[in-house]
């Protein structure tokens, strides 16, 4: 039911090579994406795919779109200048994109990295790399019959205030001197997905010492992570939303489970190499195998995370737009209960089940994350 990523990529790259006009190529690439989203959605609704398989399929499609889009963007920038690009360029997937956990309505979180070729003028190389990144974002967001894949680079060093693209040397200098604990945490799901493979691997090698710090976390950093999480719970919840109904930021929801898994990775990843995974579910499984959490705690957290992910996807399928909170209307809840094949007879049963599962997960988070 899931298209082979290599076959899909080959099809997408051939589209770009056949279409000399980059904008037309991207229209065709986005039509390919819509086809694959529909294929995945049908299999999902029919109960033929697990939630893990759905998230993997959606992430693979997004990765193919970025790879094909980058080929078109680099070709466009090269054509404008009439010269070969003076720098290697790579796209690093972050967040749920990096973890292969994208939902139907997710943006693509990324970092952009470049590395000037030997003898190249560094200023020109930096400008060309910036042009490529901007062109990629522009192409993927162009008005078209099919939905755009929005590129979000806000997880980069210094956030929106920082440069959109950095050289590998600049990333190295930044992470060595200024890196904050939240950035180490954000890098846990970093995966090279497009562009120069060698540069992508160089970036991953560079950040391993940042995201899996030698000696684990010190007490101050661990306290800071807990403080950041607590602040996020109070500040980022939309006003008027019942926290218990919020799939992402509510108690026992996606964020709770992910921060719990990531804290374990930051603390123990330096000596437990199996924790070097971008997958939330895989990190919890390894934590269970290594005795960092009990089998019951791992099961409770994973069950809650999967259900919240399923519901988030079902809302997008049901309403045609993304939302992070469970709907309040009984008819919409009933539709969700039917969509995710939950076996409940009513939407009310589904909500009760969700609250019961997330309440258990929050109890584990209180113990494991907040100590």
Legacy VTK file of the C-alpha trace (Angstrom):
# vtk DataFile Version 3.0
C-alpha trace
ASCII
DATASET POLYDATA
POINTS 371 float
0.000 0.000 0.000
2.985 2.334 0.537
4.938 3.420 -2.522
8.609 2.482 -2.503
10.511 5.719 -1.646
13.299 5.015 -4.173
10.776 4.444 -6.987
8.895 7.591 -6.005
12.090 9.646 -5.912
13.126 8.364 -9.331
9.730 9.390 -10.740
9.984 12.858 -9.174
13.536 13.486 -10.398
12.554 12.415 -13.918
9.714 14.959 -13.839
12.186 17.736 -12.990
14.619 16.600 -15.681
11.873 16.506 -18.334
10.427 19.919 -17.428
12.784 22.773 -18.252
10.462 25.253 -16.509
10.962 24.862 -12.737
7.514 26.186 -11.817
5.850 23.670 -14.153
8.036 20.897 -12.756
6.918 21.722 -9.219
3.244 21.709 -10.253
3.800 18.142 -11.508
5.733 17.198 -8.349
2.920 18.476 -6.164
0.398 16.498 -8.228
2.542 13.428 -7.518
2.414 14.312 -3.822
-1.380 14.642 -3.902
-1.632 11.224 -5.554
0.506 9.658 -2.812
-1.356 11.495 -0.034
-4.619 10.148 -1.449
-3.224 6.625 -1.769
-2.018 6.729 1.844
-5.256 8.261 3.099
-7.434 5.607 1.437
-5.322 2.791 2.889
-5.387 4.571 6.260
-9.180 4.992 6.352
-9.668 1.368 5.262
-7.515 0.256 8.199
-4.830 -1.252 5.961
-1.971 0.747 7.525
-0.842 1.234 11.112
-0.367 4.818 12.312
3.415 4.259 12.228
3.182 3.235 8.555
0.990 6.252 7.734
3.442 8.700 9.320
6.368 7.003 7.563
4.601 7.176 4.185
3.694 10.853 4.577
7.264 11.680 5.607
8.718 9.761 2.645
6.529 11.708 0.221
7.573 15.028 1.780
11.225 13.987 1.532
10.823 13.164 -2.173
9.157 16.537 -2.805
12.013 18.397 -1.079
14.655 16.417 -2.997
12.992 17.087 -6.352
12.314 20.706 -5.395
15.965 21.197 -4.493
17.063 19.849 -7.877
14.757 22.374 -9.572
15.907 25.224 -7.296
19.618 24.535 -7.869
19.049 24.326 -11.614
17.176 27.645 -11.557
19.888 29.476 -9.588
22.614 28.026 -11.798
20.750 29.132 -14.945
20.387 32.678 -13.614
24.093 33.063 -12.910
25.323 31.060 -15.887
27.915 29.447 -13.606
28.247 26.210 -11.684
27.202 26.504 -8.039
30.240 27.442 -5.903
29.063 25.483 -2.871
27.684 22.126 -1.774
24.173 22.334 -0.305
22.127 20.016 1.927
18.716 20.022 3.598
18.376 18.599 7.104
14.911 17.471 8.210
13.981 18.452 11.770
11.114 17.806 14.180
8.459 15.359 13.040
9.874 15.497 9.515
13.258 14.283 10.761
11.590 11.620 12.889
9.527 10.351 9.906
6.437 11.281 11.929
4.712 13.808 9.639
0.917 14.012 9.677
-1.369 15.006 6.806
-1.288 18.692 7.732
2.325 19.074 8.869
4.812 21.663 7.643
8.348 20.506 6.858
10.809 21.686 9.540
14.318 21.950 8.080
17.813 23.381 8.449
19.890 24.489 5.453
23.650 23.905 5.381
26.243 24.652 2.700
29.984 24.169 2.272
31.945 26.335 -0.216
33.928 24.403 -2.820
37.748 24.663 -2.579
38.888 28.031 -3.913
35.356 29.483 -4.041
34.685 33.013 -2.809
32.983 32.465 0.559
30.740 35.519 0.299
29.451 34.510 -3.117
29.027 30.910 -1.958
26.931 32.100 1.007
24.747 34.265 -1.257
24.201 31.435 -3.745
23.279 29.043 -0.912
20.767 31.598 0.390
19.341 31.972 -3.123
18.914 28.193 -3.399
17.118 27.976 -0.026
14.790 30.848 -0.895
14.068 29.424 -4.347
13.254 26.004 -2.866
10.826 27.565 -0.370
9.281 29.724 -3.110
8.775 26.848 -5.528
7.135 24.578 -2.954
4.743 27.362 -1.880
3.748 28.555 -5.395
-0.010 28.868 -6.061
-1.121 25.579 -7.625
-4.154 23.254 -7.680
-2.434 21.047 -5.089
-1.593 21.948 -1.487
1.841 23.483 -0.862
4.520 21.851 1.255
5.474 24.707 3.546
9.132 24.862 4.569
9.797 26.046 8.132
13.403 26.813 9.135
12.640 28.348 12.556
14.542 25.613 14.443
17.846 26.977 13.106
20.418 28.572 15.453
19.078 31.895 16.779
15.646 31.113 15.292
14.118 33.729 12.976
16.867 36.182 13.971
19.606 33.845 12.712
20.765 33.425 9.095
18.522 31.150 7.009
21.544 29.227 5.701
24.860 28.596 7.462
28.069 27.000 6.314
29.147 23.767 7.968
32.002 25.700 9.616
29.533 28.281 10.945
27.326 25.572 12.464
30.414 24.008 14.065
31.497 27.330 15.581
27.984 28.117 16.808
27.308 24.755 18.450
30.744 24.788 20.084
30.293 28.226 21.655
26.642 29.119 21.997
24.469 26.022 21.785
21.631 25.940 24.321
20.069 22.806 25.739
16.846 23.280 23.732
18.950 23.233 20.557
20.580 19.960 21.593
17.067 18.625 22.094
15.869 19.920 18.700
18.821 18.207 16.988
17.757 14.782 18.294
15.480 14.347 15.272
17.808 15.888 12.666
18.148 13.749 9.506
19.885 14.616 6.232
17.240 14.220 3.516
18.255 16.165 0.405
21.206 17.645 -1.438
24.856 16.658 -1.175
24.927 13.336 0.716
28.502 13.745 1.912
27.749 17.202 3.339
24.582 15.883 4.975
26.617 13.166 6.689
29.269 15.704 7.739
26.525 17.740 9.423
25.149 14.671 11.243
28.673 13.767 12.417
29.102 17.342 13.656
25.914 17.434 15.734
26.244 14.001 17.358
28.401 15.442 20.150
25.804 18.203 20.669
22.695 16.020 20.824
24.341 13.165 22.706
26.514 15.194 25.110
29.437 13.411 26.719
28.536 12.597 30.291
24.833 13.177 29.609
22.988 16.200 30.986
24.165 18.117 34.014
21.641 19.046 36.708
21.295 22.637 35.457
20.487 21.551 31.892
17.979 18.972 33.102
16.285 21.625 35.223
16.248 23.995 32.239
14.509 21.403 30.041
11.833 20.877 32.694
11.406 24.638 33.049
11.059 25.098 29.276
8.467 22.324 29.101
6.433 23.760 31.976
6.521 27.213 30.379
5.414 25.812 27.037
2.447 24.100 28.690
1.203 27.391 30.118
2.131 29.814 27.325
1.499 27.982 24.068
-1.942 26.515 24.677
-4.484 28.569 22.704
-6.684 30.680 24.954
-10.060 29.104 25.649
-8.913 25.573 24.764
-9.534 22.773 27.250
-5.961 21.520 27.875
-7.160 17.916 28.190
-8.546 18.083 24.652
-5.355 19.415 23.079
-3.648 16.566 21.222
-0.268 18.271 20.964
0.206 20.282 24.158
-2.344 18.715 26.500
-1.526 16.355 29.397
-0.336 13.004 28.063
-0.401 14.306 24.484
2.237 14.332 21.754
4.518 16.902 23.349
4.479 15.208 26.767
5.537 11.872 25.295
8.131 13.360 22.933
9.824 15.455 25.632
9.919 12.396 27.885
11.627 10.300 25.193
14.011 13.131 24.316
15.059 13.700 27.928
16.059 10.030 28.126
18.037 10.392 24.875
19.866 13.491 26.120
20.673 11.850 29.461
21.763 8.428 28.254
22.470 8.719 24.506
26.195 9.251 25.051
26.684 5.656 26.213
23.584 3.847 24.891
24.111 4.022 21.130
20.734 2.428 20.398
19.152 5.673 21.632
20.632 7.382 18.559
17.286 7.302 16.763
15.068 10.084 15.442
11.910 8.046 16.137
9.905 8.711 19.318
8.477 5.183 19.409
11.901 3.621 18.782
13.503 5.741 21.535
10.871 4.557 24.034
11.349 0.948 22.924
15.118 1.198 23.477
14.564 2.898 26.846
12.404 -0.080 27.843
14.957 -2.632 26.584
17.760 -0.919 28.522
15.752 -0.668 31.738
15.502 3.142 31.727
11.714 2.888 32.004
9.419 -0.023 32.783
7.679 -2.007 30.062
4.340 -0.721 31.343
5.463 2.929 31.238
6.793 2.514 27.687
3.523 0.905 26.580
1.402 3.662 28.177
3.453 6.451 26.558
3.537 4.796 23.130
-0.207 4.056 23.173
-1.010 7.670 24.020
1.364 9.065 21.371
-0.046 6.811 18.662
-3.658 7.637 19.528
-2.974 11.397 19.559
-1.211 11.052 16.186
-4.148 9.083 14.778
-6.669 11.640 15.994
-4.663 14.555 14.618
-4.583 12.881 11.208
-8.274 11.977 11.391
-9.192 15.615 12.086
-7.295 16.676 8.957
-9.006 13.995 6.854
-12.415 14.805 8.311
-12.299 18.610 8.135
-9.796 19.221 5.350
-7.717 21.447 7.619
-5.260 20.847 10.425
-6.257 21.249 14.076
-4.603 20.210 17.323
-7.657 20.036 19.593
-10.448 17.472 19.668
-13.685 18.944 18.281
-16.446 19.856 20.714
-19.371 18.869 18.478
-20.768 15.358 18.914
-21.162 14.790 15.158
-17.506 15.615 14.508
-16.394 13.345 17.346
-18.514 10.509 15.967
-16.877 10.988 12.565
-13.437 10.722 14.182
-14.430 7.556 16.046
-15.530 6.020 12.747
-12.465 7.243 10.834
-9.779 5.833 13.068
-11.438 2.418 13.238
-11.540 2.661 16.985
-14.424 0.294 17.554
-16.232 2.809 19.762
-19.917 3.263 19.006
-19.962 7.001 19.675
-17.687 10.017 19.668
-18.261 10.281 23.402
-16.734 6.842 23.923
-13.727 7.894 21.868
-13.155 11.018 23.964
-13.521 9.036 27.200
-10.991 6.524 25.916
-8.585 9.312 24.897
-8.868 10.999 28.304
-8.270 7.707 30.112
-5.193 6.882 28.009
-3.676 10.377 28.244
-4.326 10.556 31.992
-2.206 7.431 32.431
0.473 8.846 30.130
0.585 12.117 32.079
1.131 10.173 35.308
4.164 8.505 33.694
5.446 11.887 32.446
5.125 13.372 35.944
7.271 10.541 37.267
9.817 10.074 34.464
10.164 13.626 33.120
9.472 15.847 36.113
10.850 13.385 38.648
LINES 1 372
371 0 1 2 3 4 5 6 7 8 9 10 11 12 13 14 15 16 17 18 19 20 21 22 23 24 25 26 27 28 29 30 31 32 33 34 35 36 37 38 39 40 41 42 43 44 45 46 47 48 49 50 51 52 53 54 55 56 57 58 59 60 61 62 63 64 65 66 67 68 69 70 71 72 73 74 75 76 77 78 79 80 81 82 83 84 85 86 87 88 89 90 91 92 93 94 95 96 97 98 99 100 101 102 103 104 105 106 107 108 109 110 111 112 113 114 115 116 117 118 119 120 121 122 123 124 125 126 127 128 129 130 131 132 133 134 135 136 137 138 139 140 141 142 143 144 145 146 147 148 149 150 151 152 153 154 155 156 157 158 159 160 161 162 163 164 165 166 167 168 169 170 171 172 173 174 175 176 177 178 179 180 181 182 183 184 185 186 187 188 189 190 191 192 193 194 195 196 197 198 199 200 201 202 203 204 205 206 207 208 209 210 211 212 213 214 215 216 217 218 219 220 221 222 223 224 225 226 227 228 229 230 231 232 233 234 235 236 237 238 239 240 241 242 243 244 245 246 247 248 249 250 251 252 253 254 255 256 257 258 259 260 261 262 263 264 265 266 267 268 269 270 271 272 273 274 275 276 277 278 279 280 281 282 283 284 285 286 287 288 289 290 291 292 293 294 295 296 297 298 299 300 301 302 303 304 305 306 307 308 309 310 311 312 313 314 315 316 317 318 319 320 321 322 323 324 325 326 327 328 329 330 331 332 333 334 335 336 337 338 339 340 341 342 343 344 345 346 347 348 349 350 351 352 353 354 355 356 357 358 359 360 361 362 363 364 365 366 367 368 369 370
